């Protein structure tokens, strides 16, 4: 137990020493293709994480929380949430991008309701505000992704067994 704790502390110290030295003004890319999975949800909140590829060569890991009206309500507004991304630039630079979803700044639209327990698809769009990097603030952004609920019938019940997102996020830093 002590060895694991010491390893964790050592890793945190190394990260603290290395990461600030490689940060830049902002990620070179302003647009990222993203893919990922929903890892938790409630009727009005979805949590997603995944990887991204920037338009100018950055790679990224991202995480988001999307607060929304219940799926199936008309309309289904995005009510808030947060977005975080860590980027790794082509030159080795590391930075982060954070922002919050604007209240009613987007919607979730049903693309395919998934009749007879087939897969469902939703278009999730939301405006981002207060976008910041390690050296910038007060930016904006747009999040747009297709959410696919993979479903199967199990003992007479329709069950979602996986949820994948794929789309794009773009920023003005």
Rosetta blueprint (number, residue, H / E / L):
1 X L
2 X H
3 X H
4 X H
5 X H
6 X H
7 X H
8 X H
9 X H
10 X H
11 X H
12 X H
13 X H
14 X H
15 X H
16 X H
17 X H
18 X H
19 X H
20 X H
21 X H
22 X H
23 X L
24 X L
25 X L
26 X L
27 X L
28 X L
29 X L
30 X L
31 X E
32 X E
33 X E
34 X E
35 X E
36 X E
37 X E
38 X E
39 X E
40 X E
41 X E
42 X E
43 X L
44 X L
45 X E
46 X E
47 X E
48 X E
49 X E
50 X E
51 X E
52 X E
53 X E
54 X E
55 X L
56 X L
57 X L
58 X L
59 X E
60 X E
61 X E
62 X E
63 X E
64 X E
65 X E
66 X E
67 X E
68 X E
69 X L
70 X L
71 X L
72 X L
73 X L
74 X L
75 X L
76 X L
77 X E
78 X E
79 X E
80 X E
81 X E
82 X E
83 X E
84 X E
85 X E
86 X E
87 X E
88 X E
89 X L
90 X L
91 X L
92 X L
93 X L
94 X E
95 X E
96 X E
97 X E
98 X E
99 X E
100 X E
101 X E
102 X E
103 X E
104 X E
105 X E
106 X E
107 X E
108 X E
109 X E
110 X E
111 X E
112 X E
113 X L
114 X L
115 X H
116 X H
117 X H
118 X L
119 X L
120 X E
121 X E
122 X E
123 X E
124 X E
125 X E
126 X E
127 X E
128 X E
129 X E
130 X E
131 X E
132 X E
133 X L
134 X L
135 X L
136 X L
137 X L
138 X L
139 X E
140 X E
141 X E
142 X E
143 X E
144 X E
145 X E
146 X E
147 X E
148 X E
149 X E
150 X E
151 X E
152 X E
153 X E
154 X E
155 X L
156 X L
157 X E
158 X E
159 X E
160 X E
161 X E
162 X E
163 X E
164 X E
165 X E
166 X E
167 X E
168 X E
169 X E
170 X E
171 X E
172 X E
173 X L
